[in-house]
Every structure is written in structure tokens, then in C-alpha cells.
Amino acid sequence: MNENANWLVSKLQLKYQPVGMMFADSIPEEAVYLKKSGTACIAPLIFSAAKGKTVAIDKNSTGYGCSAFYLGYADWIFDGIEYFLSNGPVPTDRECERFIKTPALAKEFVESYIPKQQTSKTYIFKPLLSFKEDETPETVLFFANPDQLSALVFLIQHNHPLDFDRIKTGFASACMAMATIPLKYARNGESKAFWGLHDLAVRMHLPKDIMSMAMPYALFEEICALAPDSFLVTETWKQIEGRLGV
């Protein structure tokens, strides 16, 4: 990270490190990953990158079917996903989640995220501090508490106070919020961030006081450049900063 990025991380008093995402051709030797697919949610694994780990996810280690779909390794999640997301019946022994009102709406939602391009690359999530000079992340992911999220919101709109489209949020799985949506913004050249971790099925497996904010690397660079001349140098932030360290 450059000097401005280090300063921003310091002022935010982040408990968890900012995570960068990049693609690789193979799994690095030092990486942690799922030994097989279909057996776990990848969200806690990605969260471990904020605690210093290098995390790899490829077509053979995608966790549940939803991750394989949202990361671009599969054409569909599983037959009956629209019933699982809504009010059933579910063709397994799992309880339906009732996140979406009807199966028809749930199917429309999933279909809207069918990956336009499949990938064979390996996703790498690791702390920004671990990136080498010749490596550039495509996206950056923060795990933050409400005070820190508020600061990120203000920084993202610091130079664009009337542009409320720069921050998006809404119904999304954890892997969508952490990877799919911010990567889409990056590939489209959009200066947008996604506020996530609203996924109730995942929140129980992560600290209760954190949510996520993910963005293209270009937007991260923008807010880092703005930070030293922002509210982060005011008495207001100094008071918030004081309680963040408690």
C-alpha cells in the first residue's frame, strides 16, 4: 500500500486488514483453500484474508453451489434454488430461507446474475499489505463496523456529494457482495462500491459488529488520495477515532 493508503487504514482504526482480490493461474503454495466443493460457505474463508491469510478459490474449491455460480464457475446454482430462496417446497432436507417472496421472483433474481463469461482462473484474496510491487488487485474489500463504514461512505462521496449511485446495497449473498458485484463494477469501469454482508445465512458465522464494503481498486485509490484533506483530520473524527481504539 502507498503512504495515503496506510494513513487511511491507520485513521480508520481497522481491526481487520483491507483485502485485495486478484486472479492467478494456480493456487499459491501459501494459500488456504477448500479441499473440495459443495461443503462450506466461502465467506468465512474470505474473511480470514482480513486476518492475514492468503485465500485461493478455484473451480475445484468453490464451497456451496451458489459460490460456484456467482464466481463464474457454473451455469446455475442447483435445481430448485428459486424454492429454497423463497417459500418452498425444497427438494432437499434443508429449510427454505424465505428471503424472497415467491419462487418466480427468486428465479428472476438468480437469472439476472448468470455470469456472462465463465472463468478458469483462481481467485486470490489476501491483505493489501501482501501484494507485491508487480501485483495489482482488481477490487478491494473492507470488513468494518458502523463508524468505519460511515467514514467509507463519506469518503466515497467526498468529491461527488450528489451522486448517490456511488454506493449500492441490497439483497445479495455474501459472495456476491464480496466478489461478484465489485468485480462487475471494476470490469465496467464504474466508480461504485457495494455495502454488503446483509446475508442472514452468513452473518451468524462472522463477527456481529462487521459488514463489508467492496469496490474497484481505482475507487480505493481515489478515496486514499482524498483522505488526508477530508473530515479524517477534524475534531469530529478524532472523537470517533478515540472510541474505535477502546
Secondary structure in CASP SS format (residue, H / E / C, confidence):
PFRMAT SS
TARGET T0000
AUTHOR 0000-0000-0000
METHOD secondary structure of the structure
MODEL  1
M C 1.00
N C 1.00
E H 1.00
N H 1.00
A H 1.00
N H 1.00
W H 1.00
L H 1.00
V H 1.00
S H 1.00
K H 1.00
L H 1.00
Q C 1.00
L C 1.00
K C 1.00
Y C 1.00
Q C 1.00
P C 1.00
V E 1.00
G E 1.00
M E 1.00
M E 1.00
F E 1.00
A E 1.00
D C 1.00
S C 1.00
I C 1.00
P C 1.00
E C 1.00
E C 1.00
A C 1.00
V E 1.00
Y C 1.00
L C 1.00
K C 1.00
K C 1.00
S C 1.00
G C 1.00
T C 1.00
A C 1.00
C C 1.00
I C 1.00
A H 1.00
P H 1.00
L H 1.00
I H 1.00
F H 1.00
S H 1.00
A H 1.00
A C 1.00
K C 1.00
G C 1.00
K C 1.00
T C 1.00
V E 1.00
A E 1.00
I E 1.00
D C 1.00
K C 1.00
N C 1.00
S C 1.00
T C 1.00
G C 1.00
Y C 1.00
G H 1.00
C H 1.00
S H 1.00
A H 1.00
F H 1.00
Y H 1.00
L C 1.00
G C 1.00
Y C 1.00
A C 1.00
D C 1.00
W C 1.00
I C 1.00
F C 1.00
D C 1.00
G C 1.00
I H 1.00
E H 1.00
Y H 1.00
F H 1.00
L H 1.00
S C 1.00
N C 1.00
G C 1.00
P C 1.00
V C 1.00
P C 1.00
T C 1.00
D C 1.00
R C 1.00
E C 1.00
C C 1.00
E C 1.00
R C 1.00
F C 1.00
I C 1.00
K C 1.00
T C 1.00
P H 1.00
A H 1.00
L H 1.00
A H 1.00
K H 1.00
E H 1.00
F H 1.00
V H 1.00
E H 1.00
S C 1.00
Y C 1.00
I C 1.00
P C 1.00
K C 1.00
Q C 1.00
Q C 1.00
T C 1.00
S C 1.00
K C 1.00
T E 1.00
Y E 1.00
I E 1.00
F E 1.00
K E 1.00
P E 1.00
L H 1.00
L H 1.00
S H 1.00
F C 1.00
K C 1.00
E C 1.00
D C 1.00
E C 1.00
T C 1.00
P C 1.00
E C 1.00
T E 1.00
V E 1.00
L E 1.00
F E 1.00
F E 1.00
A E 1.00
N C 1.00
P H 1.00
D H 1.00
Q H 1.00
L H 1.00
S H 1.00
A H 1.00
L H 1.00
V H 1.00
F H 1.00
L H 1.00
I H 1.00
Q C 1.00
H C 1.00
N C 1.00
H C 1.00
P C 1.00
L C 1.00
D C 1.00
F H 1.00
D H 1.00
R H 1.00
I E 1.00
K E 1.00
T E 1.00
G C 1.00
F C 1.00
A C 1.00
S C 1.00
A H 1.00
C H 1.00
M H 1.00
A H 1.00
M H 1.00
A H 1.00
T H 1.00
I H 1.00
P H 1.00
L H 1.00
K H 1.00
Y H 1.00
A H 1.00
R H 1.00
N C 1.00
G C 1.00
E C 1.00
S C 1.00
K C 1.00
A E 1.00
F E 1.00
W E 1.00
G E 1.00
L C 1.00
H C 1.00
D C 1.00
L H 1.00
A H 1.00
V H 1.00
R H 1.00
M C 1.00
H C 1.00
L C 1.00
P C 1.00
K C 1.00
D C 1.00
I C 1.00
M E 1.00
S E 1.00
M E 1.00
A E 1.00
M E 1.00
P E 1.00
Y H 1.00
A H 1.00
L H 1.00
F H 1.00
E H 1.00
E H 1.00
I H 1.00
C H 1.00
A H 1.00
L H 1.00
A H 1.00
P H 1.00
D H 1.00
S C 1.00
F H 1.00
L H 1.00
V H 1.00
T C 1.00
E H 1.00
T H 1.00
W H 1.00
K H 1.00
Q H 1.00
I H 1.00
E H 1.00
G H 1.00
R H 1.00
L H 1.00
G C 1.00
V C 1.00
END
